[in-house]
Amino acid sequence: MLVIFEGLDNCGKTTLVEMIKDYYLNLEIDVEISKEFETNIGKELKKWPKREH
């Protein structure tokens, strides 16, 4: 199974992925996590200029 999460910075993606990973590991199901911008949307978002707060 492949699951992809995309979203803005600091929207909770990593937290959600860690929760899901822990859930599957508790069921003794192997989990592999990768943080890559490989989708077209991810590549376009990466090009956007950073905004100063």
N, CA, C and O of each residue as an XYZ file, in Angstrom:
212
protein
N       0.851     -1.159      0.000
C       0.000      0.000      0.000
C       0.903      1.230      0.000
O       1.899      1.284      0.722
N       0.550      2.195     -0.801
C       1.265      3.466     -0.847
C       0.286      4.561     -0.450
O      -0.796      4.679     -1.024
N       0.672      5.355      0.530
C      -0.159      6.472      0.988
C       0.682      7.728      0.904
O       1.825      7.743      1.363
N       0.132      8.778      0.326
C       0.865     10.027      0.153
C       0.122     11.143      0.867
O      -1.090     11.296      0.718
N       0.866     11.919      1.645
C       0.314     13.091      2.305
C       1.021     14.317      1.753
O       2.251     14.368      1.714
N       0.248     15.298      1.328
C       0.806     16.570      0.892
C       0.068     17.676      1.617
O      -1.119     17.552      1.916
N       0.763     18.740      1.893
C       0.136     19.875      2.550
C       1.154     20.949      2.850
O       2.353     20.783      2.628
N       0.656     22.035      3.352
C       1.505     23.171      3.690
C       2.414     22.834      4.870
O       2.137     21.914      5.639
N       3.494     23.588      4.999
C       4.391     23.419      6.140
C       3.617     23.614      7.440
O       2.737     24.470      7.534
N       3.959     22.809      8.430
C       3.399     22.906      9.783
C       1.894     22.653      9.857
O       1.219     23.171     10.747
N       1.362     21.853      8.915
C      -0.079     21.554      8.975
C      -0.356     20.237      9.696
O      -1.517     19.875      9.889
N       0.702     19.507     10.101
C       0.508     18.282     10.880
C       0.772     16.994     10.120
O       0.428     15.919     10.610
N       1.372     17.071      8.938
C       1.646     15.868      8.150
C       2.533     14.886      8.905
O       2.210     13.702      8.998
N       3.634     15.363      9.436
C       4.581     14.486     10.133
C       3.930     13.859     11.352
O       4.128     12.672     11.612
N       3.170     14.619     12.094
C       2.481     14.090     13.271
C       1.521     12.976     12.872
O       1.484     11.925     13.512
N       0.751     13.202     11.826
C      -0.199     12.198     11.358
C       0.520     10.949     10.866
O       0.101      9.832     11.172
N       1.587     11.125     10.113
C       2.353      9.981      9.606
C       2.929      9.174     10.764
O       2.893      7.944     10.729
N       3.453      9.835     11.779
C       3.999      9.119     12.937
C       2.911      8.329     13.660
O       3.159      7.209     14.108
N       1.728      8.887     13.779
C       0.620      8.183     14.436
C       0.219      6.940     13.640
O      -0.014      5.874     14.210
N       0.142      7.093     12.323
C      -0.221      5.961     11.470
C       0.876      4.900     11.508
O       0.586      3.705     11.565
N       2.135      5.336     11.478
C       3.259      4.394     11.557
C       3.186      3.582     12.839
O       3.313      2.358     12.806
N       2.983      4.247     13.960
C       2.892      3.552     15.248
C       1.736      2.552     15.259
O       1.868      1.450     15.793
N       0.618      2.933     14.676
C      -0.550      2.050     14.615
C      -0.194      0.749     13.890
O      -0.455     -0.342     14.397
N       0.408      0.876     12.695
C       0.747     -0.318     11.919
C       1.865     -1.122     12.567
O       1.841     -2.351     12.516
N       2.835     -0.464     13.171
C       3.891     -1.196     13.864
C       3.332     -1.986     15.040
O       3.794     -3.092     15.318
N       2.336     -1.428     15.736
C       1.691     -2.158     16.834
C       0.947     -3.389     16.326
O       0.761     -4.352     17.070
N       0.525     -3.362     15.072
C      -0.106     -4.528     14.451
C       0.934     -5.464     13.821
O       0.587     -6.445     13.164
N       2.218     -5.140     14.035
C       3.347     -5.897     13.493
C       3.340     -5.917     11.967
O       3.650     -6.934     11.347
N       2.986     -4.785     11.374
C       3.019     -4.590      9.931
C       4.180     -3.649      9.633
O       4.272     -2.567     10.214
N       5.066     -4.060      8.726
C       6.217     -3.231      8.368
C       5.765     -1.918      7.739
O       4.781     -1.867      7.001
N       6.508     -0.857      8.051
C       6.202      0.484      7.564
C       7.481      1.116      7.038
O       8.538      0.994      7.656
N       7.388      1.785      5.905
C       8.515      2.545      5.373
C       8.022      3.956      5.088
O       6.977      4.140      4.464
N       8.778      4.954      5.545
C       8.391      6.354      5.386
C       9.464      7.078      4.589
O      10.659      6.878      4.808
N       9.027      7.917      3.666
C       9.950      8.707      2.860
C       9.422     10.134      2.797
O       8.219     10.346      2.640
N      10.309     11.104      2.917
C       9.929     12.516      2.780
C      10.535     13.035      1.493
O      11.677     13.494      1.474
N       9.775     12.960      0.432
C      10.259     13.386     -0.879
C       9.200     14.229     -1.569
O       8.003     14.020     -1.370
N       9.642     15.177     -2.377
C       8.736     15.952     -3.205
C       8.761     15.347     -4.604
O       9.390     15.901     -5.505
N       8.088     14.225     -4.791
C       8.138     13.515     -6.061
C       6.891     13.717     -6.920
O       6.943     13.460     -8.123
N       5.791     14.161     -6.358
C       4.600     14.361     -7.171
C       4.683     15.701     -7.878
O       5.452     16.573     -7.473
N       3.909     15.868     -8.915
C       3.896     17.140     -9.643
C       3.482     18.297     -8.732
O       4.073     19.376     -8.790
N       2.482     18.076     -7.904
C       2.031     19.131     -6.987
C       3.145     19.463     -5.994
O       3.418     20.635     -5.734
N       3.781     18.444     -5.448
C       4.872     18.669     -4.501
C       6.020     19.447     -5.129
O       6.593     20.337     -4.500
N       6.354     19.108     -6.372
C       7.439     19.816     -7.057
C       7.086     21.280     -7.278
O       7.937     22.153     -7.109
N       5.850     21.557     -7.652
C       5.421     22.942     -7.873
C       5.413     23.724     -6.555
O       5.856     24.871     -6.512
N       4.914     23.107     -5.488
C       4.892     23.786     -4.187
C       6.307     24.113     -3.717
O       6.536     25.163     -3.116
N       7.244     23.230     -3.986
C       8.624     23.452     -3.563
C       9.232     24.673     -4.257
O      10.126     25.317     -3.707
N       8.749     24.996     -5.467
C       9.272     26.131     -6.227
C       8.771     27.475     -5.693
O       9.401     28.506     -5.926
N       7.651     27.471     -4.983
C       7.067     28.731     -4.512
C       8.045     29.443     -3.590
O       8.755     28.799     -2.819
N       8.087     30.772     -3.667
C       9.000     31.515     -2.780
C       8.546     31.410     -1.317
O       7.354     31.361     -1.015
N       9.510     31.379     -0.450
C       9.227     31.353      0.987
C       8.732     32.709      1.443
O       9.254     33.740      1.019
N       7.725     32.715      2.306
C       7.193     33.971      2.842
C       7.750     34.190      4.236
O       7.797     33.264      5.047
N       8.163     35.384      4.508
C       8.619     35.741      5.862
C       7.402     36.066      6.703
O       6.458     36.689      6.218
N       7.415     35.655      7.946
C       6.268     35.921      8.852
C       6.545     37.121      9.687
O       5.713     37.508     10.507
